[in-house]
Amino acid sequence: MDRTGEENNGFHASSDKETLQPENAEADKQQQSKDSVYFRDGVRRIDFILSYIDDKDGEKKQDRRKEFEANLQKIGLELETEDKSESEDGRTYFLKIHVPWEVLATYADVLKIKVPFKANDIPDKKEVPLSWLCTPYRLPEHVMQPEPDYFTATFDKSKIDFFLIEDKETFFPPSTRSRIVYYILSRCSYSKEDKDKKGIKRLLNNGTYVAAFPLHDCRYWTKSIDANCESERYALYKYWARFSSFYKEQPLNLVRKYYGEKIGIYFAWLGFYTEMLSYAAVVGLLCFIYGLATFDENVWSKEICNETIGGQIIMCPLCDKKCGYWKLSTTCSSSWQSYLFDNTATLFFAIFMGIWVTLFLEFWKRRQARLEYEWDLVDMEEEQQQMQLRPEYEIKCTHRRLNQVTQEMEPYLPLTSKCARSVLSGATVLFWISLIFACIIAVIVYRLAVFAAFAGIMKDSPTNNMDLIGNLITPQFATSVTASCLNFIIIMVLNFLYEHVAIKITDMEVPRTHVEYENKLTVKMFLFQFVNYYSSCFYVAFFKGKFVGYPGDYSYMFGKWRNEECEPGGCLIELTTQLVIVMVGKQVWGNIQEALVPWLRNWWVSRSARSHPESLYSRWEQDHDLQSFSQLGLFYEYLEMVIQFGFITLFVASFPLAPLLALMNNILEVRVDAWKFTTQFRRPVAAKAHSIGVWDEILNMIAVFSVVTNAFIVAFTSDMIPRLVYKYAYHLDTESTMEGYINNSLSVFNISEIPEKNRPEDGENPDWFYSSNITTCRYRDYRYPPGHEKQYTYTMQFWHIFAAKFAFIIIMEHVVFVVKFFVAWLIPDVPSDVEARTKRERYLIQEYLNILHYLKSNINIKHVFLLYVQNSCTIF
């Protein structure tokens, strides 16, 4: 695009729309393309856009805008307004903002932004052997490394000659420029009477402005026609955001350059997590294949399915009145299904995942340390805490006190107010968590009440006569699936409601910094989501079937509903069902929300613009029609992945294929998120983050907790320990086998002793029950038979199994924790080459500061500095 003659196009740059009158506007529209990121002079870059609609009754808004824009100009920002007649809807004004060099330099100093001062002189490590094997997964070098490698130091406006500044207009990348503008906008006053009324957020909330955003540099599907434009958005879409690149590495340096470090860190973590998931997925798949390969060795399932064994074992009714006696062989299919996940490989996989999660967290620390150095994030925490006070905090805190570090007066929240707000916030969170427990109890009651109904309905169901379906669709299965679906719906509804509550109470607490705000919100949201998503799985894993009682003395919830029993094969297959429905349902629903909803909204908003030539559809209008990326957008992305991380670690012993499902979802998730950022959202304001924040601590907490939960699942939910005790201690033959296990694991009860309230009603028992003389029924427990001096009390085998379960938990936990701590100690958190580069950088900075100390004002500082750089010796 020719930008040399655009100054005399009939417009005048101004912050006041009244002075902006288009001359020959229609002719200008046809002569030039408006798909540009520059002012009309073709020289000054647009660093930020504010849009607003001039309401008829909006005099207060006009006054606020006038004062706000005048203050921006006093600070030094340059403004240019596009009249509403130039916009697509004929109603919207667009205010373009440019930051000149002096303002950039001033605020880069204030924000302690790091800039290059010397080319990196540490040679790269030697090439990794066989690295050519990774060539198909590599991206072009100019995409992976968009900038040279430099040593950097904090920008100092008074020492400007010591930095490598070739062109002041391009020295700070667009992401940094937009960050500086947003810092100014967030603290600029818009009222003459009340100087505390300031900040673009408040102006957006009260409707003075409609939107505030930095511009994308081009359309995502084609390069900009302007040679001076970087077209980085196009490169990101071509090499990163298309699903056809799912097997390629991510251009993280380009993501960081375009979107900022905070978003870059998220995609680095997501990519690393997905990569590590591939190892867990392979091992989990091998464990599942082992279950398939050893299918024929499943002696206890063969006994259940055998008509002479399982077909002759009469089981006690599973519910009162509506459930009749039944044969053990009816659970043949579920017993085989359960074996796929409840076998020896389950124990191995539980231990493996305990070690895997440690390796994942330790290697991520190393990856994060490397990114911290490469992206100039070392020592960023102090800068964030000291310099980045939230504008809301500055506005709401009217009290002032002396900061002992900076010796400046700063706002603060009195201790009494802080405590009151924290107590109210905590009480609100506890109320909502109590609401979750109430909903879980309601689902349990549903399970207890509906089981008898399903049993009565399915007794005469036509599907019972179908070989395949009849064996699969049982009252237990129907109850489990419907309860899991109902629970999933409740989870989604509660999440939707609580999100708004959590944001409100976090705002009420008035956190001091952006980091503190996100940490407080993260803790509230994760605590709620943890209980919301995992409570149903905890119920099935650790409570269902554990407090049942026995025929003649059953336990009841609220004295009305009889507690659920596990099938003879255990509750593990039901835990698997619950896990799959909630985990997969959440992932599918999340992808629909993330991809389909923004696309439909953008399609609807931009429907009228699609009929116009591209040259008339301005860059700022294109971005204005996109969805706004909220400040908490990344928070929800992290939350989604951390909840998934909990599913594949806390309950993985029940479903070894969970990491494989998570891997497939994440391969899609990386590209969906990339596509969403690149094509569906306005360019977010760049923000710095040196780590994934409080999520790191949450992941570590889940990692420790997962060892305990998996040990308990193997011990109490799986049937592995009872089988091992029987095989090595109670099998009667000299050779240790599993023959006779089913008969050994079922206790006997005299039917005549079943109370009237527990007996099946007339017509509920099958025909075969009346055609034979049946006096006893079996139930799942280890109790003495009728006629024994200790009848219906626990046998010694029960206590042996109970002791073996706790011994297993203690041994497994100690083994895994010892290995975890050893691995954590063995792997350094910071790679050695990163330590060397950090020391080298600090050494050079100190040397340059020493030179400054001795230089005199009459010496050519730049000349001496350049001579020093050319002749300096390296220490490596």
Helices and strands as residue ranges (DSSP letters): G 17-19, H 25-31, E 48-53, H 59-75, E 78-82, G 84-86, E 92-98, H 101-110, E 114-119, G 131-137, H 141-144, E 150-154, G 157-162, H 168-171, H 174-185, H 200-205, E 211-213, H 232-236, I 237-241, G 243-245, H 252-259, H 261-293, G 295-297, H 299-305, G 310-312, E 314-315, E 326-327, G 328-331, H 332-341, H 344-374, H 380-387, H 391-396, E 399-402, E 409-412, H 415-458, G 462-465, H 467-472, H 475-509, H 514-542, E 549-550, E 553-554, E 556-557, E 561-562, H 572-591, I 592-596, H 597-605, G 609-611, G 614-616, H 619-624, H 633-650, G 652-654, H 658-675, I 676-680, H 694-712, I 713-717, H 720-725, I 726-730, H 741-745, E 746-750, G 751-753, G 756-758, H 767-770, E 776-780, H 796-826, H 832-854, H 861-871
